[in-house]
């Protein structure tokens, strides 16, 4: 780790090259920050299989508002969807890191250095102020397919929010939260655009035969997830 870097214990956001008084993501005070080196010594990243080609990556113990990243074995190289907040040099090499949006950048800069991985995000999210210290090797503006991973830009929660499908697995991150036996839209974004993005997601998923949904803090069967989603997520708080 050549540059000064800190990690917020409240939300897991990585601050590169500066030590602010407050976390630029969640607003937590400086007393809640530790160095990236301290974070690596205190936390490790645990891999849990989702299916034969997808693995869930989580910090252990949980680091703040813990979010999962996912590793996909495409057959032509490994890709991540989002990045763990803690840096663990023992993880298997990854070739490309794709982001759903700019909230879950994690320690992607350190993994990029370690593995020589390419880091990609939608252009609309790449220009957000909190992205400035991070390096992106490519940005995109259109839907695309990469080694069998389908990317769909829907806007909504963030301007560049993108979800992914690989074979029978949907990667939806935190666009929606599970709530009891129902579902809620992520409230941290514009209501109208978030709901409109939900309609686009519904159109894209129409007729798809999927088996599993990988969210920011859950893995669930697609039929159960789709039943909740079709019932109409609410736009409200947690």
Secondary structure as UniProt FT lines:
FT   STRAND          5..8
FT   TURN            9..11
FT   STRAND          14..16
FT   TURN            24..26
FT   HELIX           30..32
FT   STRAND          33..35
FT   HELIX           36..42
FT   STRAND          44..49
FT   STRAND          54..60
FT   STRAND          69..73
FT   STRAND          78..81
FT   TURN            89..90
FT   STRAND          96..98
FT   HELIX           102..104
FT   TURN            106..107
FT   HELIX           108..115
FT   STRAND          118..122
FT   HELIX           123..126
FT   HELIX           129..131
FT   TURN            132..133
FT   STRAND          138..140
FT   STRAND          144..146
FT   TURN            147..148
FT   STRAND          149..153
FT   TURN            159..160
FT   STRAND          162..166
FT   TURN            167..168
FT   STRAND          169..173
FT   STRAND          176..179
FT   TURN            180..181
FT   STRAND          182..185
FT   HELIX           191..205
FT   TURN            206..207
FT   STRAND          212..215
FT   STRAND          219..221
FT   HELIX           222..230
FT   TURN            231..232
FT   STRAND          234..235
//
